[in-house]
Amino acid sequence: MDVNDWRVIVTVLSFITFIGIWVWAWSKKNQQRFEEAARLPFQSE
């Protein structure tokens, strides 16, 4: 394998990882948990 083949493989894997994280972050089942985390700095004890 050539070094350019490795660069292509790493780029594709990085893109797939990015898309996976993006889908996870915008999924409906995580929405409530993220909204609660977003309100944490404004809660006083």
Chimera marker file (.cmm) of the C-alpha trace (Angstrom):
<marker_set name="trace">
<marker id="1" x="0.000" y="0.000" z="0.000" r="1" g="1" b="0" radius="0.5"/>
<marker id="2" x="1.115" y="3.481" z="-0.845" r="1" g="1" b="0" radius="0.5"/>
<marker id="3" x="1.131" y="6.327" z="1.668" r="1" g="1" b="0" radius="0.5"/>
<marker id="4" x="-1.675" y="7.966" z="-0.309" r="1" g="1" b="0" radius="0.5"/>
<marker id="5" x="-3.851" y="4.889" z="0.240" r="1" g="1" b="0" radius="0.5"/>
<marker id="6" x="-3.388" y="5.301" z="3.986" r="1" g="1" b="0" radius="0.5"/>
<marker id="7" x="-4.280" y="8.979" z="3.729" r="1" g="1" b="0" radius="0.5"/>
<marker id="8" x="-7.497" y="8.125" z="1.910" r="1" g="1" b="0" radius="0.5"/>
<marker id="9" x="-8.381" y="5.450" z="4.480" r="1" g="1" b="0" radius="0.5"/>
<marker id="10" x="-7.758" y="7.794" z="7.417" r="1" g="1" b="0" radius="0.5"/>
<marker id="11" x="-9.754" y="10.574" z="5.766" r="1" g="1" b="0" radius="0.5"/>
<marker id="12" x="-12.729" y="8.293" z="5.099" r="1" g="1" b="0" radius="0.5"/>
<marker id="13" x="-12.647" y="6.867" z="8.635" r="1" g="1" b="0" radius="0.5"/>
<marker id="14" x="-12.454" y="10.379" z="10.090" r="1" g="1" b="0" radius="0.5"/>
<marker id="15" x="-15.428" y="11.472" z="8.014" r="1" g="1" b="0" radius="0.5"/>
<marker id="16" x="-17.453" y="8.426" z="9.078" r="1" g="1" b="0" radius="0.5"/>
<marker id="17" x="-16.578" y="9.134" z="12.719" r="1" g="1" b="0" radius="0.5"/>
<marker id="18" x="-17.629" y="12.768" z="12.314" r="1" g="1" b="0" radius="0.5"/>
<marker id="19" x="-20.976" y="11.767" z="10.788" r="1" g="1" b="0" radius="0.5"/>
<marker id="20" x="-21.517" y="9.246" z="13.607" r="1" g="1" b="0" radius="0.5"/>
<marker id="21" x="-20.892" y="11.866" z="16.284" r="1" g="1" b="0" radius="0.5"/>
<marker id="22" x="-23.138" y="14.333" z="14.465" r="1" g="1" b="0" radius="0.5"/>
<marker id="23" x="-26.009" y="11.817" z="14.273" r="1" g="1" b="0" radius="0.5"/>
<marker id="24" x="-25.562" y="10.915" z="17.954" r="1" g="1" b="0" radius="0.5"/>
<marker id="25" x="-25.550" y="14.572" z="19.030" r="1" g="1" b="0" radius="0.5"/>
<marker id="26" x="-28.701" y="15.426" z="17.081" r="1" g="1" b="0" radius="0.5"/>
<marker id="27" x="-30.698" y="12.284" z="17.905" r="1" g="1" b="0" radius="0.5"/>
<marker id="28" x="-34.073" y="12.807" z="19.570" r="1" g="1" b="0" radius="0.5"/>
<marker id="29" x="-33.386" y="10.387" z="22.419" r="1" g="1" b="0" radius="0.5"/>
<marker id="30" x="-30.460" y="12.530" z="23.660" r="1" g="1" b="0" radius="0.5"/>
<marker id="31" x="-32.315" y="15.832" z="23.382" r="1" g="1" b="0" radius="0.5"/>
<marker id="32" x="-33.636" y="15.950" z="26.950" r="1" g="1" b="0" radius="0.5"/>
<marker id="33" x="-30.282" y="14.986" z="28.453" r="1" g="1" b="0" radius="0.5"/>
<marker id="34" x="-28.487" y="17.717" z="26.499" r="1" g="1" b="0" radius="0.5"/>
<marker id="35" x="-31.104" y="20.303" z="27.436" r="1" g="1" b="0" radius="0.5"/>
<marker id="36" x="-30.637" y="19.455" z="31.111" r="1" g="1" b="0" radius="0.5"/>
<marker id="37" x="-26.870" y="19.754" z="30.731" r="1" g="1" b="0" radius="0.5"/>
<marker id="38" x="-27.282" y="23.127" z="29.017" r="1" g="1" b="0" radius="0.5"/>
<marker id="39" x="-29.271" y="24.443" z="31.996" r="1" g="1" b="0" radius="0.5"/>
<marker id="40" x="-26.707" y="23.339" z="34.614" r="1" g="1" b="0" radius="0.5"/>
<marker id="41" x="-24.674" y="26.596" z="34.686" r="1" g="1" b="0" radius="0.5"/>
<marker id="42" x="-27.830" y="28.605" z="35.435" r="1" g="1" b="0" radius="0.5"/>
<marker id="43" x="-29.068" y="26.515" z="38.363" r="1" g="1" b="0" radius="0.5"/>
<marker id="44" x="-28.323" y="27.843" z="41.807" r="1" g="1" b="0" radius="0.5"/>
<marker id="45" x="-27.975" y="25.619" z="44.806" r="1" g="1" b="0" radius="0.5"/>
<link id1="1" id2="2" r="1" g="1" b="0" radius="0.2"/>
<link id1="2" id2="3" r="1" g="1" b="0" radius="0.2"/>
<link id1="3" id2="4" r="1" g="1" b="0" radius="0.2"/>
<link id1="4" id2="5" r="1" g="1" b="0" radius="0.2"/>
<link id1="5" id2="6" r="1" g="1" b="0" radius="0.2"/>
<link id1="6" id2="7" r="1" g="1" b="0" radius="0.2"/>
<link id1="7" id2="8" r="1" g="1" b="0" radius="0.2"/>
<link id1="8" id2="9" r="1" g="1" b="0" radius="0.2"/>
<link id1="9" id2="10" r="1" g="1" b="0" radius="0.2"/>
<link id1="10" id2="11" r="1" g="1" b="0" radius="0.2"/>
<link id1="11" id2="12" r="1" g="1" b="0" radius="0.2"/>
<link id1="12" id2="13" r="1" g="1" b="0" radius="0.2"/>
<link id1="13" id2="14" r="1" g="1" b="0" radius="0.2"/>
<link id1="14" id2="15" r="1" g="1" b="0" radius="0.2"/>
<link id1="15" id2="16" r="1" g="1" b="0" radius="0.2"/>
<link id1="16" id2="17" r="1" g="1" b="0" radius="0.2"/>
<link id1="17" id2="18" r="1" g="1" b="0" radius="0.2"/>
<link id1="18" id2="19" r="1" g="1" b="0" radius="0.2"/>
<link id1="19" id2="20" r="1" g="1" b="0" radius="0.2"/>
<link id1="20" id2="21" r="1" g="1" b="0" radius="0.2"/>
<link id1="21" id2="22" r="1" g="1" b="0" radius="0.2"/>
<link id1="22" id2="23" r="1" g="1" b="0" radius="0.2"/>
<link id1="23" id2="24" r="1" g="1" b="0" radius="0.2"/>
<link id1="24" id2="25" r="1" g="1" b="0" radius="0.2"/>
<link id1="25" id2="26" r="1" g="1" b="0" radius="0.2"/>
<link id1="26" id2="27" r="1" g="1" b="0" radius="0.2"/>
<link id1="27" id2="28" r="1" g="1" b="0" radius="0.2"/>
<link id1="28" id2="29" r="1" g="1" b="0" radius="0.2"/>
<link id1="29" id2="30" r="1" g="1" b="0" radius="0.2"/>
<link id1="30" id2="31" r="1" g="1" b="0" radius="0.2"/>
<link id1="31" id2="32" r="1" g="1" b="0" radius="0.2"/>
<link id1="32" id2="33" r="1" g="1" b="0" radius="0.2"/>
<link id1="33" id2="34" r="1" g="1" b="0" radius="0.2"/>
<link id1="34" id2="35" r="1" g="1" b="0" radius="0.2"/>
<link id1="35" id2="36" r="1" g="1" b="0" radius="0.2"/>
<link id1="36" id2="37" r="1" g="1" b="0" radius="0.2"/>
<link id1="37" id2="38" r="1" g="1" b="0" radius="0.2"/>
<link id1="38" id2="39" r="1" g="1" b="0" radius="0.2"/>
<link id1="39" id2="40" r="1" g="1" b="0" radius="0.2"/>
<link id1="40" id2="41" r="1" g="1" b="0" radius="0.2"/>
<link id1="41" id2="42" r="1" g="1" b="0" radius="0.2"/>
<link id1="42" id2="43" r="1" g="1" b="0" radius="0.2"/>
<link id1="43" id2="44" r="1" g="1" b="0" radius="0.2"/>
<link id1="44" id2="45" r="1" g="1" b="0" radius="0.2"/>
</marker_set>
